[in-house]
């Protein structure tokens, strides 16, 4: 099974769906270079929750509102979400030909979106969680995910992921996601962590670093090719 996945970078320009015609042109150029048919590109219009949508022949190629995760077993269907600091998470089940893509902001992490994706793949495609591979993409890592007391209080059950440094508080979302994936049945050896922080790496847009008036986003994508 030939799987292609990754994210755009700042050099690829604005990819946010709500940015209108400019973003559509940038996306067209980006996906054309990857030789991906625009008719097969399905996009999640984010809700910062844990809703998972199955991509099939009926909704293939659409922009789907109110979802933060897409899954499919269709060949040549490209799943996409946008990110500007939140965590893109790629799911691959080679044994059953299924793939998934999740957008995990801190709200989605608290709602355990990765468990929802895993359960959906198991239910719909008979995926065995122990055989699913996951790749965590570039995001705002603990070095720069500073939070105030109101957000910190929401993470009380993840004390190990709360970092206090120089009278500031930071959250390690990646470590929480890894624990949630393992609790969902994935094997630690199949969970591939990232070292790329969107704030630190100027190759990426970062809402936290740049504070733009209009959000600038990367696009994350995954496709199973024939």
C-alpha positions as CSV (number, residue, x, y, z in Angstrom):
1,X,0.0,0.0,0.0
2,X,1.5,3.3,-1.1
3,X,0.8,6.1,1.5
4,X,1.8,9.7,1.0
5,X,1.3,12.1,3.9
6,X,2.7,15.3,5.3
7,X,2.1,19.1,5.6
8,X,2.7,22.1,3.5
9,X,5.1,24.8,4.7
10,X,5.1,28.6,4.8
11,X,6.8,28.7,1.4
12,X,3.6,27.0,0.0
13,X,1.6,30.0,1.2
14,X,-1.8,30.3,2.8
15,X,-3.9,27.1,2.9
16,X,-6.7,28.1,5.2
17,X,-10.1,27.2,3.6
18,X,-11.8,30.3,4.9
19,X,-9.2,32.5,3.3
20,X,-11.1,32.3,0.0
21,X,-9.8,32.4,-3.6
22,X,-6.1,33.0,-2.6
23,X,-6.0,29.8,-0.5
24,X,-7.8,27.8,-3.2
25,X,-5.2,28.8,-5.8
26,X,-2.3,27.9,-3.4
27,X,-3.9,24.6,-2.6
28,X,-4.3,23.9,-6.3
29,X,-0.6,24.5,-7.0
30,X,0.5,22.5,-4.0
31,X,-1.6,19.4,-4.7
32,X,-0.9,19.6,-8.5
33,X,2.8,19.2,-7.6
34,X,2.0,16.1,-5.7
35,X,-0.1,14.8,-8.7
36,X,-3.2,14.6,-6.6
37,X,-6.5,14.9,-8.4
38,X,-8.5,17.9,-7.0
39,X,-11.7,15.9,-7.4
40,X,-10.4,13.5,-4.8
41,X,-9.4,16.1,-2.1
42,X,-11.8,16.0,0.9
43,X,-11.3,18.7,3.5
44,X,-12.5,19.0,7.1
45,X,-13.8,22.4,8.1
46,X,-12.7,22.4,11.7
47,X,-14.9,22.5,14.8
48,X,-12.2,22.0,17.5
49,X,-14.1,18.9,18.8
50,X,-13.8,15.1,18.2
51,X,-16.2,14.4,15.4
52,X,-14.9,11.8,12.9
53,X,-16.4,11.6,9.4
54,X,-16.1,8.7,7.0
55,X,-15.1,9.7,3.5
56,X,-16.9,7.6,0.9
57,X,-17.9,8.0,-2.7
58,X,-20.8,10.2,-1.7
59,X,-18.8,12.9,0.0
60,X,-15.5,12.5,-1.8
61,X,-14.1,15.8,-2.9
62,X,-16.2,17.9,-0.6
63,X,-15.5,20.4,2.2
64,X,-17.1,18.8,5.3
65,X,-18.2,21.2,8.0
66,X,-18.0,20.5,11.7
67,X,-15.3,17.8,11.8
68,X,-11.8,17.5,13.0
69,X,-11.0,14.0,11.7
70,X,-11.5,12.1,8.5
71,X,-11.1,8.4,7.8
72,X,-11.4,6.4,4.6
73,X,-10.5,3.1,2.8
74,X,-10.9,4.6,-0.7
75,X,-7.8,4.4,-2.9
76,X,-6.7,7.9,-4.2
77,X,-8.9,9.8,-1.7
78,X,-6.9,12.6,-0.2
79,X,-7.9,13.7,3.3
80,X,-6.9,17.2,4.4
81,X,-7.1,19.5,7.4
82,X,-5.5,22.8,8.1
83,X,-3.2,23.6,11.0
84,X,-1.5,26.7,12.4
85,X,-0.1,25.3,15.7
86,X,-2.6,22.5,16.5
87,X,-1.5,18.9,16.1
88,X,-1.9,16.9,12.8
89,X,-2.1,13.2,13.4
90,X,-1.9,10.6,10.6
91,X,-3.3,7.1,11.0
92,X,-2.3,4.2,8.8
93,X,-3.7,0.6,8.8
94,X,-1.9,-1.2,6.0
95,X,-3.5,-4.5,6.7
96,X,-7.0,-3.2,6.0
97,X,-6.2,-0.4,3.6
98,X,-7.5,2.3,5.9
99,X,-6.1,5.8,6.7
100,X,-7.2,8.7,8.9
101,X,-6.2,12.3,9.6
102,X,-7.1,14.2,12.8
103,X,-6.7,17.8,13.9
104,X,-6.0,18.0,17.6
105,X,-6.1,21.3,19.3
106,X,-6.0,21.3,23.1
107,X,-9.8,21.0,23.2
108,X,-9.7,18.0,20.9
109,X,-7.0,16.4,23.0
110,X,-9.1,16.8,26.1
111,X,-11.9,15.2,24.2
112,X,-9.6,12.3,23.2
113,X,-10.1,12.7,19.5
114,X,-7.4,10.0,18.8
115,X,-9.5,7.4,20.6
116,X,-12.5,8.4,18.4
117,X,-10.5,7.9,15.3
118,X,-9.1,4.6,16.4
119,X,-12.6,3.3,17.4
120,X,-14.1,4.4,14.1
121,X,-11.4,2.7,12.1
122,X,-11.9,-0.5,14.2
123,X,-15.7,-0.4,13.7
124,X,-15.8,0.6,10.0
125,X,-12.7,-1.1,8.6
126,X,-12.0,-3.8,11.1
127,X,-8.7,-2.2,12.0
128,X,-6.8,-3.8,14.9
129,X,-5.5,-0.8,17.0
130,X,-2.3,-2.8,17.7
131,X,-1.6,-2.7,14.0
132,X,-2.3,1.0,13.3
133,X,0.7,3.2,12.8
134,X,0.4,6.9,13.8
135,X,2.6,9.8,12.9
136,X,2.3,13.0,14.9
137,X,3.1,16.1,12.8
138,X,4.7,19.5,13.6
139,X,2.8,21.6,16.1
140,X,3.1,24.0,19.0
141,X,5.2,21.9,21.3
142,X,5.7,22.2,25.1
143,X,8.5,24.7,24.8
144,X,6.0,27.3,23.6
145,X,2.5,26.1,24.5
146,X,2.2,28.4,27.5
147,X,-1.2,28.4,29.2
148,X,-2.9,30.4,32.0
149,X,-4.6,29.0,35.1
150,X,-8.0,28.5,33.4
151,X,-6.6,26.2,30.7
152,X,-4.2,24.5,33.1
153,X,-7.1,23.5,35.4
154,X,-8.7,21.6,32.5
155,X,-5.6,19.3,32.4
156,X,-5.7,18.2,36.0
157,X,-5.8,14.5,35.0
158,X,-2.7,14.9,33.0
159,X,-0.4,16.2,35.7
160,X,2.7,14.6,34.0
161,X,2.2,16.8,31.0
162,X,2.0,20.1,32.9
163,X,5.4,21.8,33.1
164,X,6.1,24.7,35.4
165,X,9.1,26.8,34.5
166,X,10.1,30.3,35.6
167,X,6.6,31.0,37.0
168,X,5.1,30.0,33.7
169,X,3.0,26.9,32.8
170,X,3.3,24.8,29.7
171,X,1.4,21.8,28.4
172,X,3.0,18.9,26.5
173,X,0.1,17.8,24.2
174,X,2.2,15.2,22.4
175,X,2.8,13.2,25.6
176,X,-0.9,13.2,26.3
177,X,-1.7,12.1,22.8
178,X,0.8,9.3,23.0
179,X,-0.8,8.0,26.3
180,X,-4.3,8.3,24.8
181,X,-3.2,6.3,21.7
182,X,-1.7,3.6,23.9
183,X,-4.8,3.4,26.0
184,X,-6.8,3.1,22.7
185,X,-4.7,-0.1,22.0
186,X,-1.9,1.2,19.8
187,X,1.6,-0.1,20.4
188,X,4.2,2.4,21.5
189,X,6.6,1.2,18.7
190,X,3.9,2.2,16.1
191,X,3.6,5.8,17.4
192,X,6.0,8.1,15.7
193,X,6.6,11.4,17.5
194,X,7.7,14.7,16.1
195,X,10.5,17.0,17.2
196,X,9.3,19.9,15.0
197,X,7.7,22.9,16.8
198,X,5.8,25.3,14.6
199,X,6.8,28.2,16.8
200,X,10.5,27.4,16.7
201,X,10.7,26.5,13.1
202,X,10.2,29.5,10.8
203,X,9.4,27.2,7.9
204,X,5.9,26.9,9.4
205,X,3.1,29.4,10.1
206,X,2.5,29.7,13.8
207,X,-0.5,31.6,15.1
208,X,1.1,31.8,18.6
209,X,4.3,33.2,17.3
210,X,3.1,35.5,14.5
211,X,-0.2,36.7,15.9
212,X,-1.6,37.6,12.5
213,X,-4.9,39.5,12.1
214,X,-6.0,36.6,9.8
215,X,-5.0,33.1,10.6
216,X,-2.4,31.6,8.2
217,X,-2.4,27.8,8.0
218,X,-0.6,24.8,6.6
219,X,-2.5,22.0,5.1
220,X,-2.0,18.4,6.3
221,X,-2.8,15.6,4.0
222,X,-2.8,11.8,3.6
223,X,-3.6,9.7,0.6
224,X,-3.6,6.0,-0.2
225,X,-2.4,5.6,-3.8
226,X,-2.9,2.6,-6.1
